[in-house]
Amino acid sequence: MKKLLGLFFLMLILISSTEFTSSKPQTNTSSLEGTWELINRFNYDDKNVIDTLENLNGYRQKMYSKGKVMWPRHSPDDPSEWFGYGSYSNTENELGEQLEYGSLTMMQIQDTVKVFKFELQLDKGHL
């Protein structure tokens, strides 16, 4: 009986000292998962913005999911096809995209640029 009671208290101590964790997955605050729409672009001279280009002709979306990126672009004024598919990785302040397949125009650009790098300025209100 003493052994059974001792075993019960030992199990109670082990259970009470166990750290319980939530089964809800933790979200990465710098995740790009989902669909994003381009609003404008900035041209930089070193670290200063010298020009802002509004996205006037056609929509431009990018879809990010599980390390992959895909984007189409349609402009009624431009008959060229613009689309791309590839992989991406990001840190809190940099995005890198590597094109695996795309339109003829994008594949010609990809011949000279292997990884497209972008500066990220993420804030909590837009994630």
Buried (B, 14 or more C-beta within 10 A) or exposed (E): EEEEEEEEEEEEEEEEEEEEEEEEEEEEEEEBEEEBEBEEEEEEEEEEEEEEEEBEEBEBEBBBEEEEBBBBBEBEEEEEEBBBBBBBEBEEEEBBBBBEEBBEBBEEBBEEEEEBEEEEEBEEEEE
